[in-house]
């Protein structure tokens, strides 16, 4: 009583076989409201934009997913999935099996608003994440995606994986990650500032894994570890259990009040 009224979806329930998609996207394309079934891991490239309309429901078959952009010139690609509070977009599996992931590469961009991503991070995904941002390791952190009022749930391992220099935009907000098989997300030291405000509880381990110890994962320019309501765990999952601050200039790591950093037991 006295709280905000629940938002009622205006989207019609999906039924039937829907529209099947099994080809790469090399020209601008829009998937309208209703059901879309993906049976092939699709690449969005050659400066194409795929737009998902409000009320679109995209279902991936087992081990299929989507690549947004590539790593080389001419492989630009954009995914725009901007729903509304009462006309959301759903991206999920076509069956109970896990689908792969949405991978955004250095030449890609993703804009997600009022979207639920459910049941990704299958066996063929990279590190069991539903949304994977893979930046160019030879450049500063790159904002490859913007999320606003986005929910990632029931991922195989992580909801979000920000690898090397792949980051979220500074204006990302309202991210919810729950039901992950391990932690809500894994981030690198080069992109930890971009962990947005959100809710990261309800996972097997309500902790953000921070890999910041070697190669392109170190804190190499100014970064801030924000208090997002859950602890950060340093290393593990193949990363050294260290937090390294080291760059060509003099990087500064700022740790906000309230942040909890957890280090594993030393084996030395």
Backbone bond lengths (Angstrom), bond angles and torsions (degrees), N, CA, C in turn:
res aa  C-N    CA-C-N  psi(-1)  N-CA   C-N-CA  omega(-1)  CA-C   N-CA-C  phi
1 X - - - 1.457 - - 1.520 108.94 -
2 X 1.298 117.02 131.99 1.443 121.38 -178.91 1.510 114.19 86.72
3 X 1.361 118.25 -5.34 1.456 121.20 179.08 1.512 111.42 -88.66
4 X 1.343 114.77 179.86 1.459 119.86 178.47 1.526 109.92 -69.77
5 X 1.309 116.06 144.08 1.461 120.69 177.99 1.522 109.80 -70.55
6 X 1.318 116.88 144.45 1.457 121.21 177.82 1.519 110.32 -63.85
7 X 1.330 115.72 142.07 1.458 120.64 178.77 1.521 108.80 -85.31
8 X 1.289 116.87 124.94 1.461 122.60 -179.00 1.526 108.69 -98.30
9 X 1.321 116.35 127.03 1.455 120.51 -179.35 1.525 110.84 -69.10
10 X 1.313 115.04 137.63 1.459 121.51 175.29 1.537 111.64 -91.16
11 X 1.339 116.85 -3.26 1.464 120.35 -175.57 1.527 110.76 -73.98
12 X 1.310 115.65 136.41 1.466 120.29 176.43 1.519 109.68 -72.52
13 X 1.328 118.78 143.46 1.464 120.76 176.26 1.532 110.72 -58.86
14 X 1.327 116.27 140.04 1.464 119.02 179.93 1.523 109.56 -81.25
15 X 1.315 115.42 149.70 1.458 121.04 179.25 1.528 108.55 -152.91
16 X 1.307 116.11 166.73 1.454 120.36 178.35 1.510 112.52 77.43
17 X 1.332 115.59 -169.91 1.458 121.71 -175.63 1.527 112.86 -83.33
18 X 1.318 117.99 -17.36 1.450 120.75 -179.69 1.521 112.82 71.24
19 X 1.331 115.65 -166.69 1.461 122.60 179.24 1.523 108.86 -101.83
20 X 1.327 116.63 130.04 1.469 121.19 -179.26 1.522 110.33 -91.41
21 X 1.340 116.05 138.17 1.469 121.85 178.32 1.526 108.10 -125.98
22 X 1.341 116.67 124.69 1.461 120.66 -177.53 1.524 112.66 -145.50
23 X 1.341 116.79 27.12 1.458 120.76 -179.68 1.526 109.95 -135.65
24 X 1.346 114.96 150.64 1.457 119.98 175.03 1.525 110.42 -63.79
25 X 1.337 115.76 157.34 1.460 121.41 -176.46 1.523 108.71 -112.60
26 X 1.334 116.17 111.82 1.455 122.26 -178.72 1.530 112.14 -117.62
27 X 1.316 117.76 8.01 1.464 123.27 175.39 1.523 107.39 -146.04
28 X 1.325 116.43 155.14 1.461 120.28 -176.49 1.528 111.39 -54.63
29 X 1.323 115.22 137.93 1.456 120.80 -174.94 1.525 109.19 -148.72
30 X 1.332 116.24 145.46 1.463 121.35 177.43 1.520 109.62 -124.79
31 X 1.324 115.71 130.93 1.453 121.24 172.67 1.523 107.61 -102.19
32 X 1.304 116.62 117.30 1.451 121.96 -172.64 1.517 113.45 -77.82
33 X 1.324 117.03 -175.86 1.458 121.06 176.85 1.526 110.72 -58.99
34 X 1.324 116.02 150.76 1.458 120.19 179.51 1.513 112.07 108.10
35 X 1.322 116.17 -169.06 1.464 123.04 -170.33 1.525 112.29 -89.29
36 X 1.341 114.69 135.16 1.460 122.79 175.34 1.528 107.57 -132.23
37 X 1.322 116.93 126.89 1.462 122.04 -177.59 1.531 108.89 -112.39
38 X 1.332 116.26 122.61 1.467 121.85 -178.05 1.522 108.27 -103.10
39 X 1.336 116.30 121.59 1.465 121.29 -176.84 1.528 112.26 -114.39
40 X 1.329 116.92 13.46 1.464 122.57 -174.19 1.518 106.49 -153.05
41 X 1.325 118.30 138.57 1.464 120.14 177.99 1.525 109.25 -69.60
42 X 1.309 115.87 111.18 1.460 123.43 -170.14 1.528 111.04 -93.26
43 X 1.316 115.99 137.62 1.462 122.53 172.04 1.524 109.77 -105.25
44 X 1.320 116.59 134.61 1.469 122.51 172.48 1.520 106.03 -105.77
45 X 1.322 116.89 113.76 1.459 119.49 -171.54 1.528 109.78 -152.06
46 X 1.336 115.37 -175.14 1.473 123.57 178.60 1.527 111.50 56.27
47 X 1.350 115.18 41.68 1.468 124.25 175.81 1.528 112.88 66.98
48 X 1.315 116.63 27.00 1.464 121.07 179.14 1.528 110.58 -91.24
49 X 1.335 114.84 153.66 1.464 122.16 175.29 1.520 108.96 -123.29
50 X 1.325 116.45 127.52 1.451 121.46 171.58 1.516 107.85 -102.06
51 X 1.330 116.40 123.25 1.462 122.12 179.14 1.524 109.22 -110.04
52 X 1.311 116.38 127.04 1.461 121.73 173.21 1.525 107.56 -100.13
53 X 1.318 116.29 123.15 1.463 120.83 -177.03 1.526 110.33 -76.44
54 X 1.333 117.44 155.73 1.467 119.36 171.12 1.526 110.35 -52.17
55 X 1.321 115.92 142.07 1.474 124.48 -178.37 1.528 113.31 76.43
56 X 1.332 117.99 6.57 1.460 119.64 174.12 1.525 109.50 -72.52
57 X 1.324 116.54 140.75 1.459 123.20 173.91 1.525 107.11 -122.54
58 X 1.331 116.56 114.19 1.463 121.78 -177.85 1.518 107.94 -107.86
59 X 1.333 116.52 125.88 1.458 121.40 -179.98 1.530 109.77 -121.08
60 X 1.321 114.94 122.42 1.462 121.58 178.94 1.526 109.78 -94.99
61 X 1.318 116.55 136.24 1.455 119.76 173.09 1.532 109.11 -74.60
62 X 1.315 116.52 169.70 1.457 121.93 -174.59 1.530 111.85 -52.47
63 X 1.345 115.19 130.52 1.471 123.79 174.32 1.522 114.01 65.03
64 X 1.318 118.59 16.05 1.463 120.23 172.68 1.523 108.97 -104.01
65 X 1.328 116.13 157.92 1.452 120.55 -177.83 1.510 110.94 -160.86
66 X 1.339 115.53 -150.81 1.459 119.96 -174.71 1.526 109.39 -147.60
67 X 1.344 115.91 133.40 1.453 122.84 172.56 1.529 107.73 -104.62
68 X 1.310 116.47 128.27 1.464 120.98 178.68 1.515 108.19 -110.26
69 X 1.341 115.70 110.59 1.447 120.51 -176.97 1.515 111.99 75.07
70 X 1.331 114.56 -177.49 1.454 121.23 178.59 1.509 109.65 -139.39
71 X 1.321 116.88 -158.31 1.457 121.22 -177.39 1.522 113.34 -107.35
72 X 1.334 117.45 -8.84 1.463 120.69 -172.69 1.529 111.30 -116.98
73 X 1.324 115.47 165.73 1.460 121.12 177.51 1.528 110.38 -58.84
74 X 1.334 116.17 139.47 1.451 121.38 179.99 1.510 113.91 86.98
75 X 1.344 116.75 -3.97 1.452 120.24 -179.25 1.528 112.77 -102.42
76 X 1.329 115.12 24.73 1.461 119.70 179.47 1.535 110.24 -63.01
77 X 1.327 115.58 141.73 1.452 120.74 176.67 1.516 110.40 -154.10
78 X 1.322 116.99 147.62 1.465 121.92 -176.22 1.526 109.31 -132.77
79 X 1.322 115.97 134.86 1.454 122.51 171.13 1.521 107.90 -113.70
80 X 1.326 116.54 121.12 1.465 122.13 177.43 1.520 107.84 -116.40
81 X 1.312 115.87 112.92 1.467 121.62 177.42 1.519 106.74 -128.90
82 X 1.313 115.54 87.48 1.460 120.96 -175.37 1.524 109.45 -117.58
83 X 1.321 114.65 95.10 1.448 120.35 176.70 1.517 110.70 -85.75
84 X 1.313 115.29 -167.53 1.458 122.34 176.37 1.523 108.14 -128.27
85 X 1.325 116.11 163.95 1.458 119.19 -178.15 1.530 111.24 -55.17
86 X 1.327 117.21 -39.38 1.467 120.95 -179.35 1.528 112.61 -102.73
87 X 1.331 116.83 6.23 1.462 122.10 175.12 1.528 108.76 -139.24
88 X 1.335 116.95 65.73 1.462 120.57 -174.40 1.522 112.97 -74.52
89 X 1.318 114.56 166.19 1.468 123.28 175.08 1.520 107.67 -110.55
90 X 1.334 116.49 138.52 1.463 121.97 179.45 1.523 109.18 -121.37
91 X 1.336 116.11 131.42 1.462 122.66 175.21 1.521 106.56 -124.26
92 X 1.329 116.97 119.07 1.458 120.07 -171.58 1.521 110.77 -152.60
93 X 1.334 116.48 -176.76 1.446 121.62 177.86 1.516 111.64 -83.09
94 X 1.320 115.08 150.94 1.467 119.76 177.52 1.526 111.28 -77.99
95 X 1.338 116.85 -20.21 1.462 122.88 178.25 1.521 108.03 -136.62
96 X 1.322 117.01 -169.99 1.459 119.79 177.42 1.520 111.84 -73.93
97 X 1.342 117.64 -12.92 1.461 121.39 178.93 1.519 110.58 -71.22
98 X 1.320 115.70 148.12 1.461 120.34 177.89 1.532 110.53 -69.75
99 X 1.328 115.59 137.81 1.450 119.16 169.22 1.524 108.27 -88.58
100 X 1.317 117.26 178.64 1.454 121.07 -171.73 1.534 111.02 -77.67
101 X 1.305 117.98 -94.11 1.458 121.66 -177.13 1.523 109.95 -172.11
102 X 1.324 115.77 173.76 1.460 123.16 166.95 1.522 106.35 -109.64
103 X 1.334 115.90 114.62 1.461 121.53 -178.15 1.526 108.92 -107.53
104 X 1.316 115.98 126.05 1.460 121.78 178.47 1.525 107.89 -109.61
105 X 1.327 115.17 119.94 1.458 121.69 -175.23 1.539 110.83 -98.71
106 X 1.355 117.72 174.95 1.463 120.31 -174.03 1.525 115.10 -53.59
107 X 1.324 118.10 -31.54 1.462 120.84 179.24 1.533 111.79 -95.49
108 X 1.310 116.83 15.18 1.459 120.62 -178.94 1.514 112.72 -111.48
109 X 1.318 115.45 162.73 1.461 123.14 175.56 1.526 107.66 -144.46
110 X 1.322 116.17 140.56 1.465 120.70 175.17 1.516 108.86 -131.32
111 X 1.334 116.52 134.84 1.460 122.50 175.93 1.525 107.45 -123.49
112 X 1.319 116.10 112.60 1.460 121.96 -174.65 1.526 109.56 -120.91
113 X 1.324 115.31 126.66 1.466 120.29 -179.11 1.527 108.87 -142.86
114 X 1.309 116.55 129.28 1.466 122.55 -175.89 1.535 110.17 50.21
115 X 1.334 113.29 57.83 1.468 121.93 -178.96 1.526 108.54 -126.22
116 X 1.319 116.01 139.50 1.461 121.69 169.40 1.517 109.01 -112.51
117 X 1.334 116.81 125.42 1.460 123.22 174.22 1.519 106.85 -108.94
118 X 1.324 115.85 121.57 1.469 119.51 -169.71 1.537 111.32 -131.45
119 X 1.338 116.25 131.11 1.461 120.77 168.94 1.505 115.92 77.73
120 X 1.355 117.97 25.14 1.464 120.47 177.68 1.521 111.60 -92.64
121 X 1.329 115.44 -165.75 1.461 120.22 -179.69 1.509 113.26 75.73
122 X 1.334 116.53 38.97 1.452 121.38 -179.57 1.513 113.24 -71.87
123 X 1.323 116.53 -173.32 1.465 122.24 -172.12 1.526 113.18 -64.58
124 X 1.327 118.40 -23.52 1.462 120.48 -179.50 1.523 112.68 -96.65
125 X 1.318 117.65 1.88 1.462 120.44 178.24 1.522 109.69 -78.35
126 X 1.323 116.18 167.53 1.455 120.31 177.93 1.530 108.85 -89.16
127 X 1.300 115.77 110.40 1.458 123.00 178.08 1.523 113.43 65.58
128 X 1.327 117.25 23.65 1.448 119.92 172.85 1.512 115.35 66.71
129 X 1.335 116.92 30.60 1.462 121.19 -179.02 1.522 110.73 -105.64
130 X 1.328 116.56 146.63 1.464 121.02 177.47 1.521 111.56 -79.84
131 X 1.341 117.48 -42.02 1.466 122.44 177.91 1.515 107.75 -117.51
132 X 1.339 116.20 121.94 1.462 121.92 -173.85 1.524 109.31 -124.78
133 X 1.323 116.47 118.85 1.457 122.54 178.01 1.516 108.15 -106.88
134 X 1.334 116.16 115.24 1.462 121.62 -174.18 1.525 108.56 -117.07
135 X 1.322 116.59 102.37 1.455 120.80 -175.40 1.512 113.48 -87.74
136 X 1.331 115.25 170.92 1.459 122.77 175.23 1.524 107.42 -76.54
137 X 1.311 116.48 116.64 1.460 121.23 -174.93 1.526 112.83 -67.63
138 X 1.323 117.87 -16.05 1.463 121.11 -176.90 1.522 113.41 -96.82
139 X 1.342 116.36 8.02 1.460 120.89 179.21 1.515 109.59 -127.18
140 X 1.341 117.73 163.84 1.467 119.52 174.42 1.526 110.56 -60.19
141 X 1.317 116.09 170.26 1.464 121.23 -178.53 1.524 110.75 -52.64
142 X 1.328 115.79 137.17 1.466 121.76 -176.66 1.532 109.30 -119.27
143 X 1.332 115.81 128.06 1.463 121.12 176.72 1.523 108.52 -78.47
144 X 1.312 116.80 99.07 1.457 121.52 -175.99 1.514 112.84 -93.06
145 X 1.319 117.91 -13.03 1.464 120.28 -178.84 1.516 110.28 -151.37
146 X 1.328 114.50 150.72 1.457 121.85 170.31 1.521 107.60 -120.42
147 X 1.321 116.58 130.87 1.457 120.92 176.91 1.526 109.10 -121.48
148 X 1.307 115.24 141.14 1.463 121.94 177.27 1.529 107.93 -146.27
149 X 1.316 116.35 120.05 1.466 121.39 -178.26 1.526 110.60 53.97
150 X 1.320 114.83 52.52 1.470 122.76 -179.02 1.525 108.98 -112.03
151 X 1.327 116.30 138.36 1.462 122.65 176.14 1.521 109.54 -118.57
152 X 1.335 116.11 129.59 1.462 122.17 173.78 1.523 106.52 -117.21
153 X 1.321 117.12 120.53 1.455 119.09 -175.67 1.527 112.38 -136.37
154 X 1.327 114.14 151.21 1.475 123.05 174.48 1.525 112.50 60.77
155 X 1.328 116.96 42.00 1.467 120.73 176.09 1.526 110.45 -77.89
156 X 1.342 115.21 154.89 1.447 120.01 -179.77 1.520 112.53 -59.13
157 X 1.345 117.15 -45.10 1.460 120.90 -177.72 1.523 111.48 -134.12
158 X 1.347 116.55 -61.30 1.463 121.73 177.29 1.529 109.32 -118.85
159 X 1.307 115.76 150.21 1.454 118.53 171.69 1.519 110.87 -74.92
160 X 1.343 115.97 -43.19 1.464 122.79 -175.83 1.514 109.00 -133.67
161 X 1.340 116.36 137.45 1.457 123.11 176.09 1.511 107.59 -126.56
162 X 1.338 117.21 110.65 1.463 121.90 175.41 1.519 106.75 -101.84
163 X 1.339 115.60 101.47 1.460 121.81 -172.21 1.520 111.44 -98.57
164 X 1.335 115.96 144.34 1.458 123.83 -177.28 1.529 109.86 45.90
165 X 1.320 118.59 -111.71 1.467 120.65 -173.94 1.530 113.09 -107.09
166 X 1.312 118.33 18.56 1.465 121.58 177.10 1.520 110.25 -83.78
167 X 1.339 116.82 126.98 1.462 121.50 -173.37 1.523 111.45 -135.72
168 X 1.320 114.94 168.18 1.462 122.18 168.87 1.526 109.19 -90.08
169 X 1.315 116.24 158.18 1.460 121.02 178.51 1.525 110.26 -68.61
170 X 1.325 115.78 154.84 1.463 120.73 -177.55 1.524 112.83 -65.65
171 X 1.334 117.53 -21.36 1.467 120.43 -179.64 1.524 112.54 -97.78
172 X 1.327 117.42 12.80 1.458 119.87 174.51 1.525 109.81 -68.23
173 X 1.325 116.59 143.97 1.464 119.93 -178.02 1.527 109.78 -161.42
174 X 1.321 115.29 162.34 1.458 119.67 173.66 1.510 114.13 69.24
175 X 1.350 117.56 35.53 1.463 121.20 178.46 1.524 109.35 -89.43
176 X 1.315 116.53 129.24 1.461 122.27 175.28 1.520 108.76 -117.75
177 X 1.336 116.93 128.49 1.460 121.47 176.03 1.519 107.56 -127.98
178 X 1.334 116.02 123.37 1.463 120.45 -178.10 1.526 109.75 -147.04
179 X 1.314 114.73 157.81 1.460 120.15 176.65 1.506 115.32 74.10
180 X 1.343 118.62 13.77 1.470 120.69 -179.75 1.523 110.22 -70.21
181 X 1.343 115.79 147.01 1.453 120.79 -179.60 1.512 114.05 -68.52
182 X 1.334 117.63 -18.22 1.457 121.74 175.06 1.527 108.70 -131.46
183 X 1.331 117.31 -94.99 1.461 121.96 -176.92 1.525 110.43 -115.80
184 X 1.329 117.79 162.14 1.460 118.76 -179.94 1.518 113.06 -63.05
185 X 1.343 117.36 -36.52 1.466 118.48 -179.98 1.513 111.33 -158.38
186 X 1.333 113.95 160.86 1.456 122.43 170.23 1.521 106.84 -122.73
187 X 1.337 116.72 129.25 1.462 121.10 -178.45 1.523 108.89 -129.79
188 X 1.335 115.60 159.54 1.457 120.38 176.25 1.523 109.52 -97.18
189 X 1.320 115.39 162.16 1.455 119.20 176.96 1.509 112.63 -63.51
190 X 1.331 116.68 -23.10 1.460 121.19 -178.77 1.526 112.65 -77.76
191 X 1.339 117.24 -11.69 1.476 119.92 -175.57 1.516 113.02 -132.32
192 X 1.329 117.82 9.54 1.464 120.15 -173.60 1.526 112.69 -61.27
193 X 1.335 117.56 -26.76 1.473 119.97 178.34 1.513 112.52 -59.97
194 X 1.335 117.08 -25.62 1.461 119.50 -171.73 1.530 113.44 -88.28
195 X 1.338 117.75 4.57 1.467 118.64 173.20 1.529 107.82 -63.85
196 X 1.339 118.65 116.50 1.458 120.10 -169.98 1.528 113.10 -86.88
197 X 1.323 117.16 166.33 1.459 119.33 170.90 1.520 109.94 -58.96
198 X 1.322 116.49 141.31 1.457 119.13 -178.92 1.509 111.25 176.66
199 X 1.316 115.21 -160.78 1.460 122.72 179.91 1.518 107.99 -128.11
200 X 1.341 116.48 118.72 1.457 121.21 -173.68 1.528 112.34 -122.87
201 X 1.310 116.10 34.94 1.455 121.09 178.75 1.530 109.74 -108.54
202 X 1.345 114.87 165.49 1.457 120.17 -179.94 1.510 113.22 90.74
203 X 1.348 117.02 17.63 1.460 122.64 176.65 1.529 108.88 -104.53
204 X 1.323 117.49 172.05 1.459 119.22 177.73 1.516 110.12 -57.96
205 X 1.338 116.20 -43.78 1.461 121.95 175.60 1.523 108.22 -128.77
206 X 1.301 116.90 112.04 1.464 120.32 -178.01 1.521 109.60 -83.48
207 X 1.328 114.31 69.69 1.454 123.37 -177.05 1.528 108.01 -145.96
208 X 1.315 117.23 141.87 1.458 121.56 176.60 1.524 108.69 -94.01
209 X 1.334 116.38 124.29 1.466 119.16 178.93 1.522 109.33 -81.26
210 X 1.330 116.21 125.00 1.458 122.39 179.91 1.519 108.92 -112.74
211 X 1.334 116.16 107.72 1.460 122.05 176.48 1.514 107.59 -95.90
212 X 1.318 117.16 109.42 1.465 120.05 -172.44 1.519 110.62 -145.91
213 X 1.320 115.57 48.65 1.460 117.33 -169.14 1.520 115.96 -128.01
214 X 1.319 118.93 -16.97 1.464 118.48 -173.45 1.520 110.58 -154.43
215 X 1.317 115.20 154.97 1.462 120.56 173.96 1.512 112.72 58.14
216 X 1.343 115.36 -127.26 1.458 120.65 -174.66 1.523 112.39 -90.80
217 X 1.330 117.96 5.59 1.454 121.40 -179.20 1.522 113.60 -91.37
218 X 1.327 118.08 -9.78 1.463 120.13 -174.88 1.529 110.93 -70.24
219 X 1.336 114.49 162.96 1.470 120.26 173.03 1.519 106.78 -77.66
220 X 1.328 116.55 98.07 1.461 121.44 -173.55 1.521 112.52 -104.26
221 X 1.330 117.31 -12.04 1.465 121.15 171.96 1.529 107.32 -142.77
222 X 1.310 118.21 177.09 1.459 121.23 -172.67 1.525 111.30 -58.28
223 X 1.321 116.43 128.58 1.454 123.11 179.31 1.525 109.48 -138.37
224 X 1.338 115.36 155.74 1.456 121.57 175.86 1.517 109.36 -126.82
225 X 1.324 116.57 130.58 1.456 120.92 172.24 1.524 106.66 -91.87
226 X 1.330 116.05 109.66 1.463 121.59 -176.65 1.524 111.03 -85.54
227 X 1.321 115.21 149.83 1.455 120.36 172.82 1.523 108.10 -78.86
228 X 1.319 117.06 105.99 1.461 122.49 -179.28 1.532 111.97 -111.14
229 X 1.332 116.26 19.06 1.456 119.78 171.71 1.513 115.62 91.21
230 X 1.334 118.01 -8.20 1.471 121.85 177.05 1.525 108.19 -133.73
231 X 1.340 118.25 156.97 1.462 120.61 179.04 1.531 112.02 -70.20
232 X 1.326 114.44 166.23 1.458 122.97 170.89 1.527 107.83 -110.77
233 X 1.337 115.77 134.66 1.461 121.24 178.60 1.518 107.99 -107.64
234 X 1.329 117.30 125.02 1.453 121.60 -174.32 1.532 110.41 -86.89
235 X 1.314 116.21 119.43 1.451 122.17 174.56 1.517 114.22 79.74
236 X 1.331 114.57 -158.80 1.451 121.21 -175.44 1.512 111.54 82.67
237 X 1.309 116.69 173.53 1.462 122.77 179.37 1.528 111.08 54.98
238 X 1.325 116.00 42.35 1.459 121.21 178.50 1.509 115.19 91.95
239 X 1.331 117.81 -8.10 1.459 121.64 178.63 1.525 110.04 -99.19
240 X 1.329 116.96 149.35 1.458 120.89 176.65 1.523 110.21 -64.26
241 X 1.315 115.29 148.85 1.464 120.30 -176.83 1.527 110.96 -86.51
242 X 1.323 115.17 56.28 1.460 121.35 -176.35 1.524 109.87 -139.64
243 X 1.316 114.84 156.32 1.459 121.80 175.28 1.526 106.83 -117.42
244 X 1.329 116.45 108.09 1.459 121.64 -174.60 1.521 110.83 -106.79
245 X 1.323 116.13 127.63 1.471 123.02 177.30 1.521 106.05 -116.17
246 X 1.329 115.79 105.27 1.459 119.46 -170.97 1.515 109.32 -161.79
247 X 1.319 117.14 125.55 1.452 119.77 -179.08 1.509 111.81 -153.14
248 X 1.321 115.91 177.42 1.464 120.10 -179.01 1.523 112.66 -68.14
249 X 1.347 116.43 -22.91 1.468 119.50 175.43 1.527 107.26 -106.75
250 X 1.314 118.04 -125.07 1.468 121.35 175.63 1.517 107.84 -135.24
251 X 1.332 118.07 83.79 1.461 119.73 -177.07 1.524 112.02 -65.64
252 X 1.323 114.97 146.83 1.463 121.85 178.44 1.520 108.64 -116.55
253 X 1.311 116.59 125.65 1.456 122.07 174.01 1.519 108.24 -103.29
254 X 1.338 115.71 118.89 1.458 121.70 177.46 1.525 108.96 -102.73
255 X 1.327 116.46 129.40 1.459 121.82 178.59 1.527 107.59 -111.85
256 X 1.327 116.58 115.64 1.455 120.69 -177.17 1.519 111.39 -66.61
257 X 1.331 114.43 153.67 1.458 120.06 173.86 1.526 109.54 -58.65
258 X 1.318 116.20 138.50 1.458 121.16 179.27 1.512 114.68 94.65
259 X 1.335 117.85 -12.59 1.470 120.80 -179.45 1.530 110.02 -71.29
260 X 1.310 116.32 137.56 1.465 122.62 174.43 1.520 108.08 -112.02
261 X 1.340 116.64 123.36 1.463 122.63 174.78 1.521 107.86 -108.03
262 X 1.314 116.15 129.97 1.455 121.15 178.91 1.514 110.22 -115.97
263 X 1.312 116.10 128.89 1.461 122.86 178.75 1.517 108.65 -112.46
264 X 1.340 117.52 140.17 1.463 118.96 177.25 1.516 111.33 -70.93
265 X 1.303 116.26 164.07 1.456 122.23 178.36 1.522 109.96 -60.68
266 X 1.317 116.91 136.17 1.452 121.61 177.71 1.512 110.81 -66.57
267 X 1.343 115.30 138.66 1.468 119.94 176.64 1.509 111.25 -104.29
268 X 1.366 117.01 4.55 1.455 121.02 -178.93 1.522 112.76 -80.40
